[in-house]
Amino acid sequence: MADISLSKSVRSNLLSLKGTADMMASTQNRLATGNKVNSALDNPSSWFTAKGLTNRASDLNSLMDSMANGVKTLEAADNGLSAMTKTLESMQSTLRQARQDKSFQTASYTIGENATGNVSFSGGALTGTSDVSLTKAVPASITSGADYALVKAQGAVSATFAAANFDHADDKIDFAVTVDGGSPATVTVTKAIADQVATDGEITTAEQMRSALRLAVEAADLSDSVTIGGTANAIEFRSTSEGATSTMAVTATPDDGGGTDTMASTAGVGTFSSSSTLVQNANFTIGYEGETIDVALNGNVHDTADKAAKAINDAITAKNAGLAEADRFTLTASAKDGRLVLTGPADGTGTAITVTDTVASSGHANSVFGAPAQRQTLAPAENGGATKTVDELVTEINSKTKTDGTANELYGKLRASNDNGKLRIENQSTQELSVNGVNSLGVADGVSVADATMRKSIEGNSVRAGLADQFNELRDQLDKLADDASFNGINLLRGDKLAITFNETGTSSIDIQTEEGKTINSSNLGVSTTLEEQDLDSDTTIDAELAKLKTALNDVRSQASSFGSNLSIVENRQTFTKSMINTLEDGAGNLTLADMNTEAANLLALQTRQSLSQNSLSLASQADQSILQLIR
């Protein structure tokens, strides 16, 4: 107040107390707030710098939640991949168990004595019906067109065939046969003989007539001097004698015997004409299985079929000595009824036999193997067809290829073995195998197909069948695991994209997704196909499925590795961001926070100063009090 006068010392003490009070208030405020800069007025530079640091720390702190969610999303995906890995490994274990299981069902059959026909298999792992003949294949052969391989001379006459109908018991054809100028002999084809070679005695082919004549020659007891031959539509009588003067003459006389059809004078045959020939030497080449053999026969040395056959066999042996076993000729030459016979392998395999020849003769147009049209392909031999042994059937069934070189559809689908003389069949399938051609007693006779009792069945492998169901149940779990591996609405295994931002400006971030955004499921892993029981029939098929699972496992593990790398990146950034927030907050604190120890000491000092100032003020005011005492 202006009207009040204070002494200089009092006024000085009051000003000191006021300054001390202001400093105490400031110190007390610092102690109360902990900050030495509480507003821009305290220290503008420190205030605004600290504010920028705390704002950045706040922004980074808000990103920490996104990173934490990203970590959990990746962990959820990793959990799904780990479960899928275990499921795929279980699927592998199931297939390996199926592959190791060999509890295939079997049945054993006795091979019937002189059994013919087929044993047929159907069902099981087969797509259709497969037949196995119980009889050996008939060897194939080609027969020479001459009665002897090489003859010096042989009487022969031939005629063109014409149809003959023996419709009455007395119908016949008489052939007057004269050999080498001797007395004529009669060879008669009767109704009874015609009925043996043709239906109802209707002889319509030259081969039927040749067969009938052979029976007639045998009946006339002329087999030692007369043979019947000819090719195509020709009927040929030959003498068995040799020599320059060998002759043959034949006259045919038909007799209708009162039948409804009147036989003409040339019924059954035409007019016989002489065809005697002198053959001296023959050179020819046998072609078989892509190889050839050159054979030379000398008329002075190889003058019989037996000698010629030996010469051909010697040539085959010599040829085979220079060939690999797989390429060797499986031909045999032999003599039969005065003819040369080339026979193929006993199992009926092999390609056509061909003969290319050059004959040194006096006007003979054909070789010892007849005209080319009759020698180009194998023809059935006269003998063969015996019942196969059990071992032969076992070999045939278990062979990878058939005897003709084609694939054997039974191979790997059923297996045969010799069960103490019985044919044991093992059904290598999960499905029932039906066996036809086996009677109710378990004897393979090749003909029993009348009813179900004649069709033996072999049960399938139930263990493998059950494992197929287990496999499918595990496969279904793959998709369910993928669907359930989500967190906070994001499922990386379904191809969702996880975006995580690492800084406050958005310039540092990561996008996490499966390769090409594909779903990790059974389809994209290549194991979506439902496994049927029959798919486990073959070890080869099981191996193929195991290979698919191996690829699927590699894909899952690769994706897990990729997600693991992403998780490491996010966790590292999470740790880095925490450190940055602490650094920023510490930096802001260094600019604004008060040193509490210093401020407390300052306050104590100020309190002491205030106390002293108050004492000084008291002393300063004592002078005025002394005057008051004087007044009193």
C-alpha positions as CSV (number, residue, x, y, z in Angstrom):
1,M,0.0,0.0,0.0
2,A,1.4,3.4,-1.0
3,D,0.4,5.1,2.3
4,I,2.4,2.7,4.3
5,S,6.1,3.3,4.6
6,L,8.4,0.3,5.2
7,S,11.9,0.5,6.1
8,K,14.5,-0.4,3.5
9,S,15.6,-3.5,5.4
10,V,12.0,-4.7,5.8
11,R,11.2,-4.1,2.2
12,S,14.4,-6.0,1.2
13,N,13.5,-9.0,3.4
14,L,10.0,-9.1,2.0
15,L,11.3,-9.2,-1.5
16,S,13.7,-12.0,-0.6
17,L,10.9,-14.0,1.0
18,K,8.7,-13.5,-2.1
19,G,11.5,-14.8,-4.4
20,T,12.1,-17.7,-2.1
21,A,8.4,-18.5,-2.1
22,D,8.3,-18.4,-5.9
23,M,11.2,-20.8,-6.2
24,M,9.7,-23.1,-3.5
25,A,6.5,-23.2,-5.5
26,S,8.4,-24.0,-8.7
27,T,10.4,-26.7,-6.9
28,Q,7.3,-28.1,-5.3
29,N,5.6,-28.3,-8.7
30,R,8.5,-30.2,-10.2
31,L,8.5,-32.6,-7.2
32,A,4.7,-33.0,-7.6
33,T,4.8,-33.6,-11.4
34,G,8.2,-35.1,-11.7
35,N,8.8,-32.9,-14.7
36,K,11.1,-30.0,-15.0
37,V,9.3,-28.9,-18.2
38,N,5.6,-29.0,-17.8
39,S,4.7,-26.7,-20.7
40,A,6.1,-24.9,-23.6
41,L,6.5,-21.9,-21.3
42,D,9.0,-23.8,-19.2
43,N,11.3,-24.7,-22.1
44,P,9.9,-24.5,-25.6
45,S,12.7,-26.4,-27.3
46,S,12.7,-29.3,-24.8
47,W,8.9,-29.3,-24.6
48,F,8.3,-29.6,-28.4
49,T,11.2,-32.1,-28.9
50,A,9.9,-34.3,-26.1
51,K,6.4,-34.1,-27.5
52,G,7.5,-35.3,-30.9
53,L,9.4,-38.2,-29.3
54,T,6.4,-39.2,-27.1
55,N,4.0,-39.0,-30.1
56,R,6.2,-41.3,-32.2
57,A,6.5,-43.7,-29.2
58,S,2.7,-43.6,-29.0
59,D,2.3,-44.4,-32.7
60,L,4.7,-47.3,-32.5
61,N,3.0,-48.6,-29.4
62,S,-0.3,-48.7,-31.3
63,L,1.4,-51.0,-33.9
64,M,2.4,-53.4,-31.3
65,D,-1.2,-54.8,-31.1
66,S,-1.1,-55.5,-34.8
67,M,2.2,-57.3,-34.5
68,A,1.0,-59.3,-31.5
69,N,-2.1,-60.4,-33.5
70,G,0.1,-61.3,-36.5
71,V,2.3,-63.5,-34.3
72,K,-0.7,-65.4,-33.0
73,T,-2.1,-65.7,-36.5
74,L,1.2,-67.3,-37.6
75,E,1.3,-69.5,-34.6
76,A,-2.3,-70.7,-35.4
77,A,-1.2,-71.5,-39.0
78,D,1.9,-73.3,-37.7
79,N,-0.3,-75.3,-35.4
80,G,-2.4,-76.3,-38.4
81,L,0.6,-77.3,-40.5
82,S,2.1,-79.3,-37.6
83,A,-1.2,-81.2,-37.3
84,M,-1.4,-81.7,-41.1
85,T,2.2,-83.0,-41.0
86,K,1.3,-85.6,-38.4
87,T,-1.8,-86.6,-40.4
88,L,0.2,-87.1,-43.6
89,E,2.8,-89.1,-41.7
90,S,-0.1,-91.3,-40.4
91,M,-1.4,-91.7,-43.9
92,Q,2.1,-92.8,-44.9
93,S,2.2,-95.3,-42.1
94,T,-1.2,-96.7,-43.2
95,L,0.0,-97.2,-46.8
96,R,3.3,-98.8,-45.6
97,Q,1.3,-101.2,-43.4
98,A,-0.9,-102.1,-46.4
99,R,2.2,-102.7,-48.5
100,Q,3.8,-105.0,-45.8
101,D,0.6,-107.0,-45.4
102,K,0.6,-110.1,-47.5
103,S,-2.4,-111.9,-46.0
104,F,-3.8,-112.7,-49.4
105,Q,-6.3,-115.6,-49.6
106,T,-5.5,-118.8,-51.6
107,A,-7.2,-121.9,-52.9
108,S,-5.7,-125.0,-54.4
109,Y,-7.0,-127.1,-57.3
110,T,-6.3,-130.5,-58.6
111,I,-5.6,-130.6,-62.3
112,G,-7.9,-133.1,-63.9
113,E,-6.4,-136.0,-65.8
114,N,-6.5,-135.3,-69.5
115,A,-8.3,-132.0,-68.8
116,T,-9.0,-129.8,-71.7
117,G,-10.5,-126.3,-72.0
118,N,-9.7,-123.3,-69.8
119,V,-9.6,-122.2,-66.2
120,S,-11.0,-118.7,-66.3
121,F,-10.4,-115.9,-63.8
122,S,-12.6,-112.8,-63.2
123,G,-13.1,-110.3,-60.5
124,G,-10.3,-109.5,-58.1
125,A,-7.8,-107.1,-59.7
126,L,-8.8,-108.1,-63.2
127,T,-10.8,-105.8,-65.5
128,G,-12.3,-108.7,-67.4
129,T,-12.1,-112.4,-67.8
130,S,-8.8,-114.1,-68.4
131,D,-8.5,-117.6,-69.7
132,V,-5.6,-120.0,-69.0
133,S,-5.7,-123.1,-71.2
134,L,-5.2,-126.4,-69.4
135,T,-3.7,-128.0,-72.5
136,K,-0.3,-127.3,-74.1
137,A,-0.3,-125.2,-77.3
138,V,-0.1,-127.3,-80.4
139,P,3.3,-126.7,-82.2
140,A,3.0,-125.0,-85.5
141,S,4.7,-126.5,-88.6
142,I,5.2,-126.3,-92.3
143,T,5.3,-129.4,-94.4
144,S,7.2,-130.0,-97.7
145,G,5.2,-130.3,-100.9
146,A,7.2,-133.3,-102.1
147,D,6.9,-136.8,-100.7
148,Y,10.7,-136.9,-100.3
149,A,13.0,-134.0,-99.7
150,L,14.9,-135.0,-102.9
151,V,13.9,-137.9,-105.1
152,K,15.6,-139.0,-108.3
153,A,12.2,-139.8,-109.9
154,Q,8.7,-140.5,-108.7
155,G,5.6,-141.4,-110.6
156,A,2.7,-139.0,-109.9
157,V,-0.6,-138.1,-111.5
158,S,-2.9,-135.2,-110.5
159,A,-6.4,-134.0,-111.3
160,T,-8.5,-131.0,-110.3
161,F,-11.0,-131.5,-107.6
162,A,-14.8,-131.4,-108.2
163,A,-17.5,-131.7,-105.6
164,A,-19.1,-135.1,-104.9
165,N,-22.3,-135.9,-103.0
166,F,-22.6,-139.3,-101.4
167,D,-26.3,-139.3,-100.6
168,H,-27.0,-143.0,-100.9
169,A,-25.5,-146.0,-99.1
170,D,-24.2,-147.5,-102.3
171,D,-22.7,-144.3,-103.7
172,K,-18.9,-144.7,-104.4
173,I,-16.0,-143.7,-106.6
174,D,-13.6,-146.4,-107.8
175,F,-10.0,-145.4,-108.7
176,A,-8.1,-147.8,-110.8
177,V,-4.5,-147.4,-109.7
178,T,-1.5,-148.7,-111.7
179,V,2.0,-148.4,-110.1
180,D,5.1,-148.9,-112.2
181,G,3.2,-150.8,-114.9
182,G,2.0,-153.5,-112.6
183,S,-1.6,-154.9,-112.2
184,P,-4.2,-152.3,-111.5
185,A,-5.5,-152.0,-108.0
186,T,-8.8,-150.5,-106.9
187,V,-9.1,-147.7,-104.4
188,T,-12.7,-147.0,-103.5
189,V,-14.2,-144.0,-101.7
190,T,-17.5,-145.2,-100.2
191,K,-20.4,-143.5,-98.5
192,A,-19.0,-144.7,-95.2
193,I,-15.6,-143.1,-95.8
194,A,-17.3,-139.9,-97.1
195,D,-19.3,-139.6,-94.0
196,Q,-16.1,-139.7,-91.9
197,V,-14.6,-136.6,-93.6
198,A,-17.7,-134.6,-94.5
199,T,-21.1,-133.9,-93.1
200,D,-23.8,-136.2,-94.7
201,G,-21.2,-137.3,-97.2
202,E,-21.1,-134.0,-99.0
203,I,-17.4,-133.6,-100.0
204,T,-17.0,-129.9,-100.9
205,T,-13.3,-129.3,-100.6
206,A,-10.1,-130.9,-102.1
207,E,-8.7,-131.5,-98.6
208,Q,-11.8,-133.5,-97.7
209,M,-11.3,-135.6,-100.9
210,R,-7.6,-136.1,-100.1
211,S,-8.5,-137.3,-96.6
212,A,-11.1,-139.7,-98.0
213,L,-8.6,-141.0,-100.5
214,R,-6.0,-141.7,-97.8
215,L,-8.6,-143.7,-95.9
216,A,-9.5,-145.6,-99.1
217,V,-5.8,-146.3,-99.8
218,E,-5.3,-147.6,-96.3
219,A,-8.5,-149.8,-96.7
220,A,-7.1,-151.2,-100.0
221,D,-3.8,-152.0,-98.2
222,L,-1.8,-149.9,-100.7
223,S,-0.2,-147.5,-98.2
224,D,3.3,-149.0,-98.9
225,S,3.1,-148.1,-102.6
226,V,0.7,-145.2,-103.0
227,T,0.5,-141.8,-101.2
228,I,-2.1,-139.1,-101.6
229,G,-1.0,-135.5,-101.9
230,G,-1.7,-132.3,-103.7
231,T,-2.2,-128.6,-102.7
232,A,-5.0,-126.1,-103.2
233,N,-7.6,-127.7,-105.5
234,A,-5.4,-130.5,-106.8
235,I,-5.7,-134.3,-106.0
236,E,-2.4,-136.1,-106.5
237,F,-1.6,-139.9,-106.5
238,R,2.2,-140.6,-106.0
239,S,4.1,-143.8,-106.1
240,T,6.5,-144.5,-103.2
241,S,9.1,-146.1,-105.5
242,E,12.1,-144.2,-106.9
243,G,13.9,-144.5,-110.1
244,A,13.9,-143.2,-113.6
245,T,11.1,-145.6,-114.7
246,S,8.7,-144.9,-111.8
247,T,5.2,-144.4,-113.2
248,M,1.7,-143.9,-111.9
249,A,-1.7,-144.2,-113.7
250,V,-5.2,-143.5,-112.2
251,T,-8.7,-143.7,-113.6
252,A,-11.7,-142.6,-111.6
253,T,-15.2,-144.3,-112.1
254,P,-18.1,-142.8,-110.1
255,D,-21.2,-144.9,-109.2
256,D,-24.3,-143.1,-107.8
257,G,-25.6,-146.4,-106.4
258,G,-29.2,-145.4,-107.0
259,G,-29.0,-142.1,-105.1
260,T,-31.0,-139.0,-105.9
261,D,-27.9,-137.2,-107.4
262,T,-26.4,-138.8,-110.5
263,M,-22.6,-138.6,-110.4
264,A,-21.0,-137.6,-113.7
265,S,-17.9,-139.5,-114.9
266,T,-15.6,-136.9,-113.4
267,A,-17.5,-136.5,-110.1
268,G,-15.1,-135.8,-107.2
269,V,-12.0,-135.5,-109.5
270,G,-11.1,-134.5,-112.9
271,T,-8.9,-136.3,-115.4
272,F,-5.6,-137.5,-114.0
273,S,-2.5,-136.5,-115.9
274,S,1.1,-137.5,-115.3
275,S,3.4,-135.2,-113.3
276,S,6.4,-137.3,-112.7
277,T,9.4,-135.2,-111.8
278,L,13.2,-135.5,-111.5
279,V,14.6,-133.3,-108.7
280,Q,18.3,-133.3,-108.3
281,N,19.4,-130.5,-105.9
282,A,17.6,-127.9,-103.8
283,N,19.0,-124.7,-102.2
284,F,16.7,-122.7,-100.0
285,T,16.6,-120.2,-97.1
286,I,14.5,-120.6,-94.0
287,G,13.3,-117.3,-92.6
288,Y,12.2,-117.2,-88.9
289,E,12.0,-114.5,-86.2
290,G,14.0,-112.0,-88.3
291,E,16.9,-114.4,-89.0
292,T,17.6,-116.7,-91.9
293,I,19.3,-120.0,-92.5
294,D,20.7,-121.1,-95.8
295,V,20.3,-124.8,-96.5
296,A,21.7,-126.8,-99.5
297,L,20.4,-130.3,-100.2
298,N,22.2,-132.6,-102.6
299,G,20.0,-135.1,-104.5
300,N,22.8,-137.7,-104.4
301,V,23.3,-137.4,-100.6
302,H,20.0,-136.3,-99.1
303,D,17.8,-138.6,-101.1
304,T,15.3,-139.3,-98.3
305,A,13.3,-137.1,-96.0
306,D,15.2,-138.4,-92.9
307,K,18.6,-137.4,-94.4
308,A,17.2,-134.1,-95.5
309,A,15.8,-133.4,-92.0
310,K,19.2,-134.2,-90.5
311,A,20.9,-131.7,-92.9
312,I,18.4,-129.0,-91.9
313,N,18.8,-129.6,-88.2
314,D,22.6,-129.5,-88.6
315,A,22.2,-126.1,-90.3
316,I,19.9,-124.8,-87.5
317,T,22.5,-125.9,-84.9
318,A,25.3,-124.2,-86.7
319,K,23.3,-121.0,-87.1
320,N,22.3,-120.9,-83.4
321,A,25.9,-121.2,-82.3
322,G,26.5,-117.7,-83.5
323,L,23.3,-116.2,-82.0
324,A,22.4,-114.9,-78.6
325,E,20.1,-117.2,-76.7
326,A,17.1,-114.9,-77.1
327,D,17.6,-114.8,-80.9
328,R,18.1,-118.5,-81.6
329,F,15.9,-120.6,-83.9
330,T,13.4,-122.8,-82.1
331,L,12.7,-124.9,-85.2
332,T,13.0,-128.6,-85.6
333,A,13.1,-130.5,-88.9
334,S,11.7,-134.1,-89.1
335,A,10.4,-136.7,-91.6
336,K,6.7,-137.7,-91.5
337,D,5.0,-139.9,-94.0
338,G,7.8,-139.3,-96.5
339,R,7.6,-135.6,-96.2
340,L,9.8,-132.9,-94.6
341,V,8.2,-131.1,-91.6
342,L,9.5,-127.9,-90.0
343,T,8.0,-127.5,-86.6
344,G,7.9,-124.3,-84.4
345,P,8.5,-124.2,-80.6
346,A,6.4,-126.6,-78.5
347,D,4.5,-123.8,-76.8
348,G,3.2,-122.5,-80.1
349,T,5.0,-119.2,-80.0
350,G,7.0,-117.7,-82.9
351,T,6.2,-115.9,-86.1
352,A,5.8,-117.3,-89.6
353,I,8.2,-119.6,-91.2
354,T,9.1,-118.6,-94.8
355,V,11.1,-120.5,-97.4
356,T,12.9,-118.8,-100.3
357,D,14.5,-121.3,-102.7
358,T,16.3,-122.0,-105.9
359,V,15.8,-125.5,-107.2
360,A,18.2,-127.1,-109.7
361,S,15.9,-129.6,-111.5
362,S,14.7,-130.7,-114.9
363,G,11.7,-128.5,-115.3
364,H,10.3,-128.6,-111.7
365,A,8.8,-125.2,-110.9
366,N,8.4,-125.6,-107.1
367,S,10.8,-126.5,-104.3
368,V,10.7,-129.3,-101.9
369,F,8.4,-127.1,-99.7
370,G,5.8,-126.6,-102.4
371,A,4.4,-123.4,-103.9
372,P,5.0,-120.1,-102.0
373,A,1.3,-119.8,-101.2
374,Q,1.4,-123.0,-99.1
375,R,4.5,-122.2,-97.1
376,Q,4.3,-118.6,-95.8
377,T,2.6,-119.2,-92.4
378,L,2.7,-121.8,-89.7
379,A,-0.1,-124.4,-89.9
380,P,-1.2,-126.6,-87.0
381,A,0.8,-129.8,-86.6
382,E,-1.1,-133.1,-86.4
383,N,0.0,-133.9,-82.8
384,G,-0.1,-131.9,-79.5
385,G,-2.7,-130.7,-77.0
386,A,-1.6,-132.7,-73.9
387,T,-2.7,-131.4,-70.5
388,K,-0.2,-129.0,-68.9
389,T,1.6,-129.9,-65.7
390,V,1.1,-127.8,-62.6
391,D,4.6,-126.3,-63.0
392,E,3.8,-125.3,-66.5
393,L,0.6,-123.6,-65.4
394,V,2.5,-121.9,-62.6
395,T,5.1,-120.5,-65.0
396,E,2.5,-119.4,-67.5
397,I,0.4,-117.5,-64.8
398,N,3.4,-115.9,-63.1
399,S,5.1,-114.8,-66.3
400,K,5.2,-111.1,-67.1
401,T,4.5,-111.7,-70.7
402,K,2.6,-114.4,-72.6
403,T,4.3,-116.8,-74.9
404,D,3.4,-114.7,-77.9
405,G,5.2,-111.7,-76.4
406,T,2.1,-109.7,-75.3
407,A,1.5,-108.5,-71.8
408,N,0.1,-111.1,-69.4
409,E,-3.0,-109.5,-67.7
410,L,-2.6,-112.0,-64.8
411,Y,0.8,-110.8,-63.8
412,G,0.8,-109.0,-60.5
413,K,-2.9,-109.6,-60.0
414,L,-2.8,-113.2,-58.9
415,R,0.0,-115.6,-58.2
416,A,0.3,-119.3,-58.8
417,S,2.4,-121.9,-57.0
418,N,2.8,-125.7,-56.8
419,D,1.0,-126.9,-53.6
420,N,2.2,-130.6,-53.4
421,G,1.0,-131.3,-56.9
422,K,-2.0,-128.9,-56.8
423,L,-2.3,-125.6,-58.5
424,R,-2.5,-123.0,-55.7
425,I,-3.9,-119.6,-56.7
426,E,-3.3,-116.5,-54.5
427,N,-5.7,-113.7,-55.0
428,Q,-3.5,-110.6,-54.8
429,S,-6.5,-108.2,-54.5
430,T,-8.9,-106.8,-51.9
431,Q,-11.8,-108.0,-54.1
432,E,-13.2,-111.5,-54.5
433,L,-11.7,-113.5,-57.4
434,S,-14.0,-116.0,-59.3
435,V,-12.5,-119.1,-60.8
436,N,-14.4,-120.9,-63.5
437,G,-13.5,-124.3,-65.0
438,V,-13.3,-125.9,-61.6
439,N,-15.9,-128.4,-60.4
440,S,-17.5,-128.7,-57.0
441,L,-14.7,-131.0,-55.8
442,G,-12.0,-128.5,-56.6
443,V,-10.8,-130.3,-59.7
444,A,-9.8,-128.0,-62.6
445,D,-11.5,-129.7,-65.6
446,G,-11.8,-126.7,-67.8
447,V,-15.5,-127.2,-68.4
448,S,-17.4,-126.8,-65.2
449,V,-19.4,-123.5,-65.4
450,A,-22.9,-124.8,-64.9
451,D,-23.8,-123.1,-61.7
452,A,-22.4,-121.3,-58.7
453,T,-21.2,-124.6,-57.1
454,M,-18.9,-125.0,-60.1
455,R,-17.4,-121.5,-59.7
456,K,-14.9,-121.4,-56.9
457,S,-14.2,-117.9,-55.4
458,I,-11.2,-116.7,-53.4
459,E,-11.8,-113.9,-50.9
460,G,-10.0,-110.7,-51.1
461,N,-7.5,-109.2,-48.6
462,S,-9.6,-107.8,-45.8
463,V,-6.7,-106.1,-44.0
464,R,-5.8,-104.0,-47.0
465,A,-9.4,-103.2,-47.6
466,G,-9.8,-101.9,-44.0
467,L,-6.6,-99.8,-44.3
468,A,-8.2,-98.1,-47.4
469,D,-11.0,-96.8,-45.1
470,Q,-8.5,-95.6,-42.5
471,F,-6.5,-93.8,-45.2
472,N,-9.6,-91.9,-46.4
473,E,-10.6,-90.9,-42.8
474,L,-7.2,-89.4,-42.3
475,R,-7.3,-87.6,-45.7
476,D,-10.6,-86.0,-44.7
477,Q,-8.9,-84.5,-41.6
478,L,-6.5,-82.6,-43.8
479,D,-9.2,-80.2,-45.0
480,K,-10.8,-79.9,-41.6
481,L,-7.5,-79.0,-40.0
482,A,-6.9,-76.3,-42.7
483,D,-10.4,-74.8,-42.0
484,D,-9.8,-74.7,-38.3
485,A,-6.4,-73.0,-38.3
486,S,-7.7,-69.4,-38.1
487,F,-7.1,-66.5,-35.7
488,N,-9.1,-63.3,-35.4
489,G,-10.8,-64.1,-38.7
490,I,-7.6,-64.7,-40.7
491,N,-6.7,-68.2,-41.9
492,L,-3.4,-68.3,-43.7
493,L,-4.0,-72.0,-44.6
494,R,-7.0,-70.9,-46.6
495,G,-4.9,-68.5,-48.6
496,D,-5.8,-65.3,-46.6
497,K,-3.3,-62.5,-46.6
498,L,-1.9,-61.2,-43.3
499,A,-0.6,-57.6,-43.6
500,I,1.6,-56.2,-40.7
501,T,2.9,-52.6,-40.6
502,F,6.2,-52.0,-38.7
503,N,6.6,-48.2,-38.5
504,E,4.4,-45.1,-38.0
505,T,4.8,-43.9,-41.6
506,G,3.7,-47.3,-43.1
507,T,6.9,-47.5,-45.2
508,S,8.0,-50.7,-43.5
509,S,5.6,-53.7,-43.6
510,I,5.2,-57.4,-44.5
511,D,2.5,-59.3,-46.4
512,I,2.3,-63.0,-45.4
513,Q,0.4,-65.5,-47.5
514,T,0.8,-69.1,-48.9
515,E,2.6,-69.6,-52.2
516,E,0.4,-68.1,-54.9
517,G,-2.3,-67.7,-52.4
518,K,-3.3,-71.3,-52.6
519,T,-5.2,-73.1,-49.9
520,I,-3.3,-75.8,-48.1
521,N,-5.7,-78.7,-48.5
522,S,-5.8,-82.3,-49.8
523,S,-6.6,-81.1,-53.3
524,N,-3.7,-78.8,-53.7
525,L,-1.4,-81.3,-51.9
526,G,-2.3,-83.9,-54.6
527,V,-3.9,-86.4,-52.2
528,S,-7.6,-85.5,-52.7
529,T,-8.6,-88.8,-54.5
530,T,-10.6,-91.2,-52.4
531,L,-8.7,-94.4,-52.1
532,E,-10.7,-97.4,-53.2
533,E,-10.1,-100.9,-51.8
534,Q,-8.8,-102.2,-55.1
535,D,-6.3,-99.4,-55.2
536,L,-4.4,-101.3,-52.6
537,D,-4.2,-104.5,-54.6
538,S,-0.9,-103.6,-56.2
539,D,2.3,-102.7,-54.4
540,T,3.2,-100.5,-57.4
541,T,0.0,-98.5,-56.9
542,I,0.8,-98.2,-53.1
543,D,4.3,-97.0,-54.0
544,A,2.8,-94.4,-56.3
545,E,0.5,-93.1,-53.5
546,L,3.4,-93.0,-51.1
547,A,5.3,-90.9,-53.6
548,K,2.3,-88.5,-53.6
549,L,2.3,-88.3,-49.8
550,K,6.1,-87.6,-49.8
551,T,5.5,-84.7,-52.2
552,A,2.6,-83.4,-50.0
553,L,4.8,-83.6,-46.9
554,N,7.6,-81.7,-48.6
555,D,5.0,-79.0,-49.6
556,V,3.6,-78.7,-46.0
557,R,7.1,-78.6,-44.5
558,S,8.2,-76.0,-47.0
559,Q,5.2,-73.8,-46.1
560,A,5.8,-74.3,-42.4
561,S,9.4,-73.2,-42.9
562,S,8.2,-70.1,-44.8
563,F,5.7,-69.2,-42.1
564,G,8.5,-69.8,-39.5
565,S,10.7,-67.4,-41.3
566,N,7.9,-64.8,-41.4
567,L,7.2,-65.4,-37.7
568,S,10.9,-64.7,-36.9
569,I,10.7,-61.5,-38.8
570,V,7.6,-60.3,-37.0
571,E,9.0,-61.2,-33.6
572,N,12.3,-59.5,-34.3
573,R,10.4,-56.3,-35.3
574,Q,8.2,-56.7,-32.2
575,T,11.3,-56.7,-30.0
576,F,12.9,-53.9,-32.0
577,T,9.7,-51.7,-31.7
578,K,9.6,-52.2,-27.9
579,S,13.2,-51.1,-27.7
580,M,12.5,-48.1,-29.9
581,I,9.5,-47.1,-27.8
582,N,11.7,-47.2,-24.6
583,T,14.4,-45.2,-26.4
584,L,12.0,-42.5,-27.5
585,E,10.3,-42.3,-24.1
586,D,13.7,-42.2,-22.3
587,G,14.8,-39.4,-24.7
588,A,11.6,-37.4,-24.0
589,G,12.1,-38.0,-20.3
590,N,15.7,-36.7,-20.4
591,L,14.3,-33.4,-21.8
592,T,11.4,-32.9,-19.5
593,L,11.8,-35.0,-16.3
594,A,13.1,-33.4,-13.1
595,D,15.9,-34.8,-11.0
596,M,13.9,-35.5,-7.8
597,N,17.0,-35.6,-5.6
598,T,18.1,-32.2,-6.8
599,E,14.7,-30.7,-6.5
600,A,14.2,-32.1,-3.0
601,A,17.6,-30.6,-2.0
602,N,16.6,-27.4,-3.6
603,L,13.3,-27.3,-1.6
604,L,15.2,-28.0,1.6
605,A,17.6,-25.2,0.9
606,L,14.7,-22.9,0.0
607,Q,12.9,-23.7,3.2
608,T,16.0,-22.9,5.1
609,R,16.4,-19.6,3.2
610,Q,12.8,-18.9,3.9
611,S,13.3,-19.5,7.6
612,L,16.3,-17.3,7.7
613,S,14.6,-14.6,5.7
614,Q,11.7,-14.6,8.2
615,N,14.2,-14.2,11.1
616,S,15.9,-11.4,9.2
617,L,12.5,-9.8,8.7
618,S,11.8,-10.1,12.4
619,L,15.1,-8.4,13.2
620,A,14.5,-5.7,10.7
621,S,11.1,-4.9,12.2
622,Q,12.5,-4.7,15.8
623,A,13.7,-1.0,15.2
624,D,10.1,0.0,14.6
625,Q,9.0,-1.9,17.7
626,S,11.6,0.0,19.8
627,I,10.1,3.3,18.8
628,L,6.8,1.9,19.9
629,Q,8.3,1.1,23.2
630,L,9.5,4.7,23.6
631,I,6.0,5.9,22.9
632,R,4.7,3.8,25.6
